[in-house]
Amino acid sequence: MTNPSPATPSAPHSRLAHYPIPLFATVMGTSGLAIAWKKAGHVLGLPAGIGISLQWWALVLFVMVGLGYLAKMVSHWEAVKKEFSNPIRLNFFPAISISLLLLAVTFTESQASLALGFWSVGAVLHLAFTLFVMSSWIHHTRYEIKHVNPAWFIPIVGNVIVPVGGVTFAPAAISWFFFSIGLVFWVVLLTIVMNRLFFHEPLPERLTPTLFILIAPPAVGFIAWLKLTGGQIDAFAQILYSVALFLTLLLASNALRFFRLRFFLSTWAYSFPLAAITIATLIMAEHGSGFFVGLSWLLLIVLSLVLLLLTLRTALAVMRGEICVPE
């Protein structure tokens, strides 16, 4: 009697079945870095070429990640449906539309027609994601408090990103529509997320980096508010920026906790929120405060180092075969 043959390694197509939707967070972070460097070029006098190079790299990254997920949709549709019905993974699908919206912002000055296309598709797609996700929350049969984490901000509060480019491409009423959704439900979700963090078990290690997402809603809300109201830093803008800055300080004071974490794709959650507070601080610096000029330099350096390390660590994980695997 012959011995059973040993298990064969996973075939390439089976790895594709585990192609993760959170990979789009790499596009969000890289786009945010590009916007920050382009803004720093205006405010701090840094070379404009860095931001331009980063915006094209963000586009290339979006195409690569998008083609990979499209291949998964074609060959492993059941795996996509399973990911879409997962109460945690579902919240990362709107990273696709947010990536498009951020690419629109990066290309507005240099490629207006391309930016308009990105923004139009991104805005419509994000509204669809918002309606679907909120409907699933309301009519759910599977959600528990342990499923709540800061990634829940992505599908709903991501609406505040629409006005950042929307004021250029569409009537103001459309931007106000999206901004209102994001702002109101930010308050609602913030209450739910804080309740989960304060009174229930800690986030699992894999989701701990998503705590940085707490920074993004007030930081992006600050940027969008200025776009909608003409650029003057009024009392409400000060409140939004101050909340974002406080959350940044709160997370920075726990830096050792984050340094000890292993690398996951969710570690990319550090990137876009840090980009958002960096851009917001550059805007504050633009209004003449020396303190915010210094803080802008610090945040831009930290953001750039974080993105460099994340990119290198992700490339290493790809080479080691650590990405497209079952979790």
Backbone hydrogen bonds, N-H to C=O, Kabsch-Sander energy under -0.5 kcal/mol:
donor,donor_aa,acceptor,acceptor_aa,energy
14,S,11,A,-0.7
15,R,11,A,-1.4
16,L,12,P,-1.5
17,A,13,H,-0.9
18,H,15,R,-1.4
19,Y,16,L,-1.8
23,L,20,P,-1.5
24,F,21,I,-1.9
25,A,22,P,-2.0
26,T,23,L,-1.8
27,V,23,L,-0.5
27,V,24,F,-0.5
28,M,24,F,-1.8
29,G,25,A,-2.4
30,T,26,T,-2.1
31,S,27,V,-2.7
32,G,28,M,-2.3
33,L,29,G,-2.1
34,A,30,T,-2.2
35,I,31,S,-2.5
36,A,32,G,-2.4
37,W,33,L,-2.4
38,K,34,A,-2.2
39,K,35,I,-2.4
40,A,36,A,-2.5
41,G,37,W,-1.5
42,H,38,K,-1.0
42,H,39,K,-0.5
43,V,39,K,-2.4
44,L,40,A,-2.4
45,G,40,A,-0.7
46,L,40,A,-1.3
50,I,47,P,-0.8
51,G,47,P,-0.6
52,I,48,A,-1.8
53,S,49,G,-2.5
54,L,50,I,-2.3
55,Q,51,G,-2.0
56,W,52,I,-1.6
57,W,53,S,-2.0
58,A,54,L,-2.4
59,L,55,Q,-1.7
60,V,56,W,-2.5
61,L,57,W,-2.6
62,F,58,A,-2.3
63,V,59,L,-2.3
64,M,60,V,-2.5
65,V,61,L,-2.8
66,G,62,F,-2.8
67,L,63,V,-2.7
68,G,64,M,-1.9
69,Y,65,V,-2.2
70,L,66,G,-2.4
71,A,67,L,-2.3
72,K,68,G,-1.6
73,M,69,Y,-2.3
74,V,70,L,-2.1
75,S,71,A,-2.3
76,H,72,K,-2.9
79,A,76,H,-0.5
80,V,76,H,-1.6
81,K,77,W,-2.5
82,K,78,E,-2.1
83,E,79,A,-2.1
84,F,80,V,-2.5
85,S,81,K,-1.4
86,N,83,E,-0.8
90,L,86,N,-2.4
91,N,88,I,-1.0
92,F,89,R,-2.2
93,F,89,R,-0.5
93,F,90,L,-1.3
95,A,92,F,-1.5
96,I,93,F,-2.2
98,I,94,P,-2.5
99,S,95,A,-2.0
100,L,96,I,-1.7
101,L,97,S,-2.2
102,L,98,I,-2.5
103,L,99,S,-2.4
104,A,100,L,-2.0
105,V,101,L,-1.6
106,T,102,L,-2.2
107,F,103,L,-1.9
108,T,104,A,-0.7
108,T,105,V,-0.7
111,Q,107,F,-2.9
115,A,111,Q,-2.6
116,L,112,A,-2.5
117,G,113,S,-1.9
118,F,114,L,-2.3
119,W,115,A,-2.9
120,S,116,L,-2.7
121,V,117,G,-2.2
122,G,118,F,-2.6
123,A,119,W,-2.9
124,V,120,S,-2.0
125,L,121,V,-2.6
126,H,122,G,-2.4
127,L,123,A,-2.1
128,A,124,V,-2.0
129,F,125,L,-2.4
130,T,126,H,-2.6
131,L,127,L,-2.5
132,F,128,A,-2.3
133,V,129,F,-3.0
134,M,130,T,-2.4
135,S,131,L,-1.9
136,S,132,F,-2.3
137,W,133,V,-2.0
138,I,134,M,-2.2
139,H,135,S,-2.5
140,H,137,W,-0.7
147,H,144,E,-1.9
148,V,145,I,-1.2
152,W,149,N,-2.4
153,F,150,P,-1.9
154,I,151,A,-1.4
156,I,152,W,-0.7
157,V,153,F,-1.5
158,G,153,F,-0.9
158,G,154,I,-0.8
159,N,156,I,-1.7
160,V,157,V,-2.1
161,I,158,G,-1.7
162,V,159,N,-1.0
164,V,161,I,-1.1
165,G,161,I,-0.7
165,G,162,V,-0.8
166,G,162,V,-2.5
167,V,163,P,-1.7
168,T,165,G,-1.5
169,F,165,G,-1.1
170,A,166,G,-2.4
174,I,171,P,-1.3
175,S,171,P,-1.0
176,W,172,A,-2.6
177,F,173,A,-2.0
178,F,174,I,-2.0
179,F,175,S,-2.7
180,S,176,W,-2.4
181,I,177,F,-1.7
182,G,178,F,-2.4
183,L,179,F,-2.7
184,V,180,S,-2.3
185,F,181,I,-2.1
186,W,182,G,-1.1
187,V,183,L,-1.4
188,V,184,V,-1.5
189,L,185,F,-2.7
190,L,186,W,-2.8
191,T,187,V,-1.6
192,I,188,V,-1.6
193,V,189,L,-3.1
194,M,190,L,-2.5
195,N,191,T,-2.0
196,R,192,I,-2.0
197,L,193,V,-2.4
198,F,194,M,-2.9
199,F,195,N,-2.2
200,H,196,R,-1.2
207,L,204,P,-1.3
208,T,204,P,-1.1
208,T,205,E,-0.7
210,T,207,L,-1.6
211,L,208,T,-2.0
212,F,209,P,-1.9
213,I,210,T,-1.7
214,L,211,L,-1.6
215,I,212,F,-1.8
216,A,212,F,-0.6
216,A,213,I,-0.6
219,A,215,I,-1.7
220,V,216,A,-3.3
221,G,217,P,-2.4
222,F,218,P,-2.1
223,I,219,A,-1.7
224,A,220,V,-3.0
225,W,221,G,-2.6
226,L,222,F,-1.9
227,K,223,I,-1.8
228,L,224,A,-2.2
229,T,225,W,-1.8
230,G,226,L,-0.7
231,G,226,L,-1.9
234,D,232,Q,-1.3
238,Q,234,D,-2.2
239,I,235,A,-2.0
240,L,236,F,-2.4
241,Y,237,A,-2.6
242,S,238,Q,-2.6
243,V,239,I,-2.4
244,A,240,L,-2.1
245,L,241,Y,-2.8
246,F,242,S,-2.5
247,L,243,V,-2.3
248,T,244,A,-1.9
249,L,245,L,-2.4
250,L,246,F,-2.6
251,L,247,L,-2.2
252,A,248,T,-2.4
253,S,249,L,-2.1
254,N,251,L,-1.1
255,A,252,A,-1.6
257,R,254,N,-1.0
258,F,254,N,-1.1
259,F,255,A,-2.3
260,R,256,L,-1.4
261,L,258,F,-1.1
267,T,264,F,-1.7
268,W,265,L,-1.9
269,A,266,S,-2.1
270,Y,267,T,-1.9
271,S,268,W,-1.3
272,F,268,W,-0.7
274,L,270,Y,-1.5
275,A,271,S,-2.2
276,A,272,F,-2.7
277,I,273,P,-2.2
278,T,274,L,-1.8
279,I,275,A,-2.6
280,A,276,A,-2.4
281,T,277,I,-2.1
282,L,278,T,-2.2
283,I,279,I,-1.9
284,M,280,A,-1.9
285,A,281,T,-2.6
286,E,282,L,-1.8
287,H,283,I,-0.7
287,H,284,M,-1.0
288,G,285,A,-2.0
289,S,284,M,-0.8
290,G,288,G,-0.5
293,V,289,S,-1.3
294,G,290,G,-2.0
295,L,291,F,-2.3
296,S,292,F,-2.2
297,W,293,V,-1.9
298,L,294,G,-2.0
299,L,295,L,-2.7
300,L,296,S,-2.6
301,I,297,W,-2.2
302,V,298,L,-2.4
303,L,299,L,-3.0
304,S,300,L,-2.4
305,L,301,I,-2.4
306,V,302,V,-2.7
307,L,303,L,-2.6
308,L,304,S,-2.2
309,L,305,L,-2.6
310,L,306,V,-2.7
311,T,307,L,-2.5
312,L,308,L,-2.4
313,R,309,L,-2.7
314,T,310,L,-2.4
315,A,311,T,-2.4
316,L,312,L,-2.2
317,A,313,R,-2.1
318,V,314,T,-2.3
319,M,315,A,-2.2
320,R,316,L,-1.9
321,G,317,A,-0.5
321,G,318,V,-1.1
322,E,317,A,-3.1
323,I,317,A,-0.5
325,V,323,I,-2.1
